[in-house]
Amino acid sequence: MDITVDQGLLEQIKKLPRAPGVYLFKDLNSQILYIGKAKDLRNRVNQYVQRLGVDVKANAILAAAVTVDCVETLTELEALLLEAQLVQSHQPRFNVLLKDGQPFLWLTIAPRVSDALPVLELVRSKKKRGVFFGPFLEKGHARSVYDFLIRTFRLKMCNKKVAGGCLYFHLGSCAGACKPDFDATGYRERIALAQLSLQKGRQAFLQYLLDEIAATNKTMHFERSRELHQYYQSFERVFDALDTKTPGTALYVKKDIWVLSDDGQELFFFEERDGVLKKRQHFYFYPQLDAQVHLEAIQEYFLSVYRQRRPAHVIMTSIDFGEDVNLFQQFLQSLHNLELAPNIQQPHKGHYAHIMKLAKVQVEQDRKKRQSLGLMLKKLFLLPYEPRTIDCFDISHKQGTFMVGACVRFTDGQPEPNKFRRFKIKTVIGQNDYASLREIVGRRYRDGLDIPDLILIDGGKGQLHAVDDLFPGAEFAALAKREETVFAKRIPEGKKLDLQTFSGQVLVALRDYTHHFAITYHRLLAADINFD
């Protein structure tokens, strides 16, 4: 591949200092393209030039960059911390792995404006008056904790007035403020318990409940004792996902597991909590990378994840990071202001080795299933390769008004939400689905980047022909709802899907998912809701 590199950029690289620091590649408009850290700035940046033509990342960055700036630091650890700060602030185009698109979330107990009763809420800022817990770095964890507390302590506060209580009251989650005989005292007691559970952490709160149960039994308040015992059982069943500052809570019991596939081309990140192993993220590598570039890519994925999330106290890995282990441990401790540095280790025996073995088994099972999907899609569409990523497009409107489009990506048969896109139709007047599809597909890949292995259109031959000439190197297909028939370049007459196969089910699920995503956006716009 012939890549033209700006000569001024090459001269700048030669003049970079031989010191640790952060380097910033910029384009013609001084927009930051990529931010990286280095132990030796000149040596590290010069590696991009040496890898030109063989490393995809080097090709992309050097083809677009015209300048490179640097900030020297005293140590490599300082460079790591500065890189994390700059990436989060500037969100450079080629630091796609490092972007943190998730805002912090807090749980708060704050007084309600109407009657000053304390209410539990999930918020994105600490602007209002109240007691805050967090921040939570994962929206899923925050929502799970919030829902659990609302259900367990019956804290939902509705604005309805129903003599016999609303539906949620009878389902056991509403506090009963909708009823004329609302027990405000009992509600305050329950929300005080919820606050204690957030402040104390799981183990300390369980012990508090046991002590209270014993005390109420002594005073023969058996109804109160029974209620406390129900709370205790709920907290026993649901593992505490809270991230508090109290020693001995979730930070010290969860474990992170990193597994590199045997062929070195895929990296899996798992989280183990209370004996349950859950896959969190999955990364791919380009097969042409040499050993040093490969290790650097693995390290970049590893560090990028922890720029976005708090690390577990124990991080198990099948990767040998060598002397960099101590540096990474110090980086994670400093970045997240931890009392103790995380323990990064390669377990070879004992309980941790057993967890690692289970993770490796799950990796192999996951790869076998995905490999069969790719092979089935390859045969179905007569492709020269096995597709991993598929984007699906759909248009939604009501008699030509509020025209919108949507794009949903599935990777290995699973939704990849950070690749979802929604569009307001800008260039088409009236109802023209073909032109609207052509517009949104062109906008989605206008810079020629991030084109998936297969582009699926919700529709038939007409919709397919409206877009299949936009990107000559891309593979297009269409899925018509009538008889679930697929059309593509190599199957122009169409082929009916076998819905008993995994591949057929995935394609229909992707099409339906995209259709729902598009309709939801259309309805929001039609209702005059600001979706920006």
C-alpha positions in Angstrom: 0.0 0.0 0.0 1.4 3.4 -1.0 1.0 6.0 1.7 2.1 9.6 1.2 3.5 11.1 4.4 3.8 14.8 4.9 7.6 15.7 4.7 7.2 18.4 7.4 5.8 15.7 9.7 8.8 13.5 9.1 11.1 16.4 10.0 9.2 17.0 13.2 9.5 13.4 14.2 13.3 13.5 13.8 13.4 16.4 16.3 11.3 14.9 19.0 13.0 14.6 22.4 14.4 11.3 23.7 12.3 11.5 26.8 9.0 10.1 28.3 5.9 12.0 27.4 2.7 12.2 25.3 2.6 12.7 21.6 -0.4 14.2 19.6 -0.8 13.7 15.8 -2.8 16.5 14.2 -4.4 17.0 10.8 -4.3 20.1 8.5 -6.9 21.9 10.6 -5.0 21.2 13.8 -7.6 18.7 15.0 -6.1 16.0 17.2 -6.2 12.6 15.4 -4.4 10.4 17.9 -2.9 10.7 21.4 -0.3 8.2 22.6 2.3 7.9 25.4 5.9 6.9 25.2 9.0 6.0 27.3 11.1 7.6 24.5 9.1 10.0 22.3 11.3 10.1 19.3 11.8 6.3 19.2 8.1 5.6 19.7 6.7 8.0 17.1 9.4 6.9 14.6 8.0 3.4 14.9 4.9 4.6 13.0 7.1 5.4 10.0 9.0 2.1 10.2 5.7 0.2 10.2 4.2 2.1 7.3 2.6 -0.2 4.8 2.3 -3.1 7.3 0.4 -1.7 10.2 -3.2 -0.5 9.6 -3.1 2.0 12.5 0.2 3.5 11.3 -1.1 3.8 7.8 -4.3 5.6 8.8 -2.6 8.0 11.2 0.3 9.0 8.9 -2.0 9.4 5.9 -4.0 12.0 7.7 -1.5 13.7 10.0 0.6 16.8 9.1 2.0 17.7 12.5 3.0 16.0 15.7 3.2 17.8 19.0 4.5 16.4 22.3 4.4 17.0 26.1 7.4 15.8 28.0 6.9 14.2 31.4 9.4 13.2 34.1 8.3 9.5 34.2 6.5 7.0 32.1 3.8 6.8 34.8 3.1 10.5 34.4 2.9 10.0 30.7 0.3 7.3 31.1 -1.8 9.5 33.4 -1.6 12.5 31.1 -2.5 10.4 28.1 -5.7 9.2 29.9 -6.6 12.7 30.8 -6.1 14.1 27.2 -7.9 11.2 25.5 -10.9 11.7 27.7 -10.9 15.5 27.1 -10.3 15.5 23.3 -11.8 12.2 22.1 -9.4 12.0 19.1 -10.7 10.3 15.9 -8.2 7.4 16.0 -8.4 6.8 19.7 -11.7 5.0 19.2 -10.7 2.3 21.7 -10.1 4.8 24.4 -13.2 6.9 24.2 -15.4 7.1 27.2 -18.9 7.7 26.0 -20.5 6.9 29.4 -21.1 9.8 31.7 -20.8 9.2 35.4 -24.0 8.4 37.3 -24.8 8.9 41.0 -27.5 7.6 43.3 -28.9 10.4 45.4 -31.4 10.7 48.2 -32.8 14.2 48.0 -35.9 16.0 49.3 -38.9 16.2 47.0 -39.9 19.8 46.0 -43.6 19.3 46.7 -43.5 17.9 50.2 -39.8 17.6 51.2 -40.0 13.8 51.5 -36.7 12.2 50.6 -36.7 10.2 47.3 -34.1 7.9 45.7 -33.0 9.0 42.3 -30.5 8.2 39.6 -28.8 11.4 38.3 -26.0 12.4 36.0 -24.7 15.4 38.0 -24.4 16.6 41.6 -26.1 19.9 41.0 -29.1 19.4 43.3 -29.1 19.2 47.1 -29.0 15.8 48.6 -26.8 12.8 49.7 -24.9 11.3 46.8 -23.4 7.8 46.3 -21.0 7.0 43.5 -19.9 7.8 40.9 -20.9 4.7 39.0 -18.8 4.1 35.9 -21.3 1.6 34.4 -24.9 2.6 33.8 -25.9 -1.0 34.0 -24.6 -1.4 37.6 -26.1 1.9 38.7 -29.5 1.0 37.2 -29.4 -2.5 38.8 -28.7 -1.1 42.3 -31.4 1.5 41.9 -34.0 -1.0 40.8 -33.0 -3.4 43.6 -33.4 -0.7 46.3 -36.7 0.5 44.8 -38.2 -3.0 44.8 -36.7 -4.2 48.1 -37.7 -1.1 50.2 -40.9 -0.1 48.2 -39.5 3.4 47.4 -41.2 4.2 44.1 -43.0 7.6 44.5 -45.7 8.1 41.9 -47.7 11.3 41.3 -51.1 9.6 41.0 -54.0 9.7 43.4 -55.8 6.4 43.6 -58.0 5.5 46.5 -57.0 1.8 46.5 -53.4 2.4 45.4 -51.9 2.3 41.9 -50.8 -0.8 40.0 -47.2 -0.5 41.2 -48.4 -0.4 44.8 -50.1 -3.7 44.3 -47.0 -5.1 42.6 -45.0 -4.2 45.7 -42.7 -1.4 44.5 -44.7 1.8 45.0 -44.5 3.4 48.5 -48.2 4.2 48.5 -48.0 8.0 48.2 -50.9 7.6 45.7 -53.2 6.6 48.6 -55.1 8.9 51.0 -53.7 7.0 54.0 -50.0 7.1 52.9 -47.7 6.0 55.8 -45.0 8.7 55.5 -43.3 7.5 58.7 -42.9 4.0 57.5 -41.6 5.3 54.2 -39.0 7.5 55.9 -37.8 4.4 57.9 -37.4 2.4 54.7 -35.5 5.0 52.8 -33.3 5.4 55.8 -32.5 1.7 55.6 -31.7 2.1 51.9 -29.4 5.0 52.7 -27.6 2.8 55.3 -27.2 0.0 52.8 -25.4 2.5 50.4 -23.3 3.9 53.1 -22.2 0.8 54.9 -21.7 -1.6 52.0 -23.1 -5.2 51.8 -21.4 -7.0 54.6 -21.7 -4.2 57.2 -25.3 -3.6 56.3 -26.1 -7.3 56.6 -24.6 -7.3 60.1 -26.6 -4.2 61.0 -29.8 -6.0 60.0 -28.9 -9.1 62.1 -28.3 -6.8 65.1 -31.6 -5.1 64.5 -33.4 -8.4 64.1 -32.0 -9.6 67.4 -33.0 -6.3 69.2 -36.6 -6.4 67.9 -37.0 -10.0 68.9 -35.9 -9.1 72.4 -38.6 -6.4 72.6 -41.1 -8.8 70.9 -41.7 -6.5 67.9 -42.0 -9.6 65.7 -43.7 -7.9 62.8 -40.8 -5.5 62.5 -38.4 -8.4 62.9 -40.0 -10.3 60.1 -39.8 -7.2 57.8 -36.1 -6.8 58.6 -35.5 -10.5 57.9 -37.0 -10.1 54.5 -34.6 -7.3 53.7 -31.8 -9.5 54.9 -32.8 -12.3 52.6 -33.0 -9.9 49.6 -29.5 -8.6 50.2 -28.2 -12.1 50.6 -29.7 -13.2 47.2 -28.6 -10.1 45.3 -24.8 -9.6 45.1 -23.8 -6.0 46.1 -22.8 -4.2 42.9 -22.0 -1.0 44.8 -18.7 0.8 44.5 -18.3 2.4 47.9 -15.2 3.6 49.6 -15.7 1.2 52.5 -12.9 -1.4 52.7 -14.1 -5.0 52.2 -16.9 -4.2 49.7 -17.2 -4.9 46.0 -13.8 -3.6 45.0 -12.2 -6.4 47.0 -14.4 -9.3 45.9 -14.8 -8.9 42.2 -12.2 -10.1 39.8 -11.3 -9.0 36.2 -10.1 -11.7 33.8 -8.3 -11.2 30.5 -7.8 -14.0 28.1 -5.9 -13.9 24.8 -7.1 -16.5 22.2 -4.6 -19.3 21.3 -4.0 -17.7 17.9 -3.4 -14.3 19.5 -6.1 -12.6 17.3 -8.8 -12.0 19.9 -8.8 -10.6 23.4 -11.6 -11.2 25.9 -12.4 -9.3 29.0 -14.5 -11.0 31.7 -15.7 -9.9 35.1 -16.2 -12.5 37.9 -18.6 -11.5 40.7 -19.8 -13.9 43.4 -18.9 -16.9 41.3 -20.5 -15.7 38.1 -18.3 -15.2 35.0 -19.6 -12.5 32.6 -18.0 -11.4 29.3 -17.7 -7.6 29.2 -15.7 -6.8 26.1 -14.2 -8.4 23.1 -11.4 -7.1 20.9 -9.9 -8.2 17.5 -6.3 -7.8 16.2 -5.0 -7.5 12.7 -3.2 -10.7 11.8 -0.2 -9.1 10.1 1.1 -7.5 13.4 4.5 -8.5 14.5 5.2 -9.6 18.1 6.1 -6.1 19.4 3.2 -4.3 17.7 0.9 -7.1 18.9 1.9 -6.7 22.5 1.5 -2.9 22.2 -2.0 -3.3 20.8 -2.9 -5.7 23.6 -1.6 -3.2 26.2 -3.6 -0.4 24.5 -6.8 -2.3 24.8 -6.1 -3.2 28.4 -5.3 0.3 29.5 -8.2 1.8 27.5 -10.7 -0.3 29.3 -9.5 0.9 32.7 -9.5 4.5 31.6 -13.3 4.0 31.5 -13.9 1.8 34.5 -12.6 1.1 38.0 -10.4 -2.0 38.1 -11.0 -4.9 40.3 -8.6 -5.5 43.2 -7.5 -8.7 41.4 -6.8 -8.7 37.7 -6.0 -12.1 36.2 -4.5 -12.4 32.8 -3.2 -15.0 30.4 -0.9 -12.2 29.0 2.7 -11.8 30.1 3.1 -8.0 30.5 6.7 -8.5 31.8 8.3 -5.6 33.6 5.3 -3.3 32.7 3.1 -5.0 35.3 4.4 -2.7 38.1 4.0 0.3 35.9 0.4 -0.6 35.1 -0.5 -1.3 38.7 0.8 2.1 39.7 -1.0 3.7 36.8 -4.4 2.2 37.8 -3.9 3.0 41.5 -3.1 6.7 40.7 -5.7 7.1 38.0 -8.6 5.8 40.2 -7.1 7.1 43.5 -7.2 3.6 45.1 -5.9 2.8 48.6 -4.2 -0.3 47.3 -2.8 -1.0 43.8 -4.7 -3.7 41.8 -2.9 -7.1 41.8 -2.2 -8.0 38.2 -1.2 -11.7 38.0 -0.9 -14.8 35.8 -2.4 -17.5 38.0 -1.0 -21.0 37.5 -2.5 -22.9 40.4 -5.2 -22.7 43.0 -8.7 -21.1 42.8 -7.6 -18.3 40.5 -6.2 -20.7 38.0 -9.5 -22.5 38.1 -11.4 -19.3 37.3 -8.9 -18.6 34.4 -9.5 -22.1 33.1 -13.3 -21.5 33.1 -12.8 -18.3 31.2 -10.7 -20.0 28.6 -13.3 -22.7 28.1 -15.9 -19.9 27.6 -13.6 -18.2 25.1 -13.4 -21.4 23.0 -17.1 -22.0 23.1 -17.8 -18.4 22.1 -15.3 -18.6 19.2 -16.8 -21.9 17.9 -20.3 -20.5 17.9 -19.2 -17.3 16.1 -17.1 -19.3 13.6 -20.2 -21.3 12.7 -22.2 -18.1 12.2 -19.6 -16.5 9.9 -19.4 -19.7 7.9 -23.2 -19.9 7.5 -23.4 -16.2 6.4 -20.5 -16.7 4.0 -22.4 -19.6 2.3 -25.7 -17.8 2.4 -24.4 -14.7 0.6 -21.7 -16.5 -1.4 -19.1 -14.2 0.1 -15.3 -14.6 -0.2 -14.9 -14.3 3.5 -16.7 -15.0 6.8 -18.5 -11.7 7.9 -18.2 -10.7 11.6 -19.8 -7.2 11.5 -23.1 -6.4 9.9 -24.8 -3.0 9.8 -28.6 -2.8 9.1 -30.4 0.3 7.8 -34.1 1.2 8.0 -36.2 4.2 7.3 -39.2 5.3 9.3 -41.8 8.0 8.7 -45.6 8.8 8.7 -46.8 9.6 5.3 -43.6 11.3 4.4 -43.3 13.4 7.6 -40.6 13.2 10.3 -38.4 11.1 8.0 -35.7 9.4 10.0 -33.2 6.6 9.5 -31.4 4.2 11.7 -28.3 2.0 11.6 -27.7 -0.9 14.0 -24.6 -3.0 14.1 -24.3 -6.6 15.1 -20.9 -8.0 15.8 -20.7 -11.8 15.9 -24.5 -12.0 16.2 -24.7 -9.5 19.1 -25.8 -5.8 19.2 -22.9 -3.3 19.5 -24.7 -0.2 20.8 -21.8 2.2 20.5 -22.0 1.6 16.8 -25.7 2.4 16.5 -26.6 5.6 14.6 -29.8 7.6 14.0 -30.4 10.2 11.2 -32.8 13.0 10.4 -33.3 12.9 6.6 -31.9 16.2 5.3 -31.7 16.1 1.5 -35.0 14.4 0.6 -38.3 16.2 0.4 -41.5 14.1 0.8 -41.7 10.4 0.9 -38.8 8.7 -1.0 -37.5 5.7 0.8 -34.9 4.9 -1.9 -33.3 8.4 -1.8 -33.5 8.5 2.0 -31.7 5.2 2.3 -29.1 6.4 -0.1 -28.6 9.5 2.0 -28.1 7.8 5.4 -25.9 5.0 4.0 -23.7 7.6 2.4 -23.6 9.7 5.6 -22.8 6.7 7.8 -19.6 5.9 5.8 -18.8 9.3 4.3 -15.1 9.2 5.4 -14.7 5.6 4.1 -14.0 4.3 7.6 -15.8 1.8 9.8 -17.4 -0.1 6.9 -18.6 -3.5 8.2 -18.2 -6.9 6.5 -21.8 -6.8 5.3 -24.4 -3.9 4.9 -28.0 -5.1 5.2 -30.9 -3.1 4.1 -34.5 -3.5 5.4 -36.3 -4.0 2.1 -36.1 -5.8 -1.3 -34.5 -5.4 -4.7 -35.4 -1.7 -5.0 -33.9 -0.7 -1.7 -30.8 -2.8 -2.5 -30.2 -1.1 -5.9 -30.7 2.3 -4.3 -27.4 1.9 -2.3 -25.3 -0.9 -3.7 -23.1 1.4 -5.9 -22.2 3.8 -3.1 -19.1 2.0 -1.9 -17.7 -0.4 -4.5 -15.7 -2.4 -2.0 -18.5 -3.0 0.4 -20.9 -6.0 0.4 -24.6 -5.1 0.3 -27.7 -7.3 0.9 -31.4 -6.7 1.6 -33.9 -8.6 3.7 -37.5 -8.4 2.6 -40.2 -9.0 5.2 -42.4 -10.9 2.7 -41.4 -14.5 3.1 -38.1 -13.4 4.8 -36.2 -13.3 1.5 -32.6 -12.0 1.1 -31.2 -10.4 -2.0 -27.5 -9.7 -2.7 -25.1 -9.2 -5.5 -24.5 -12.9 -5.9 -28.1 -13.9 -5.3 -30.0 -11.3 -7.4 -33.2 -13.4 -7.6 -33.3 -13.8 -3.8 -33.2 -16.7 -1.4 -35.7 -17.5 1.3 -34.2 -17.7 4.8 -34.3 -20.8 6.9 -35.5 -19.5 10.2 -34.5 -22.7 12.0 -30.8 -21.8 11.4 -28.7 -19.6 13.7 -27.8 -17.3 10.8 -31.5 -16.8 9.7 -32.5 -16.0 13.3 -29.6 -13.5 13.6 -30.5 -11.7 10.4 -34.2 -11.4 11.3 -33.3 -10.2 14.8 -31.0 -7.6 13.3 -33.6 -6.4 10.9 -36.3 -6.2 13.6 -33.9 -4.5 16.0 -33.2 -1.8 13.5 -36.8 -1.3 12.6 -37.7 -0.8 16.3 -34.7 1.6 16.7 -35.9 3.7 13.8 -39.6 3.7 14.8 -38.6 4.8 18.4 -36.7 7.8 17.0 -39.5 8.7 14.6 -42.0 8.7 17.5 -39.8 10.8 19.6 -39.5 13.4 16.9 -43.2 13.3 16.1 -43.9 13.9 19.8 -41.6 17.0 19.6 -39.1 15.5 22.0 -35.5 16.8 21.8 -33.4 13.7 21.1 -30.0 15.6 20.8 
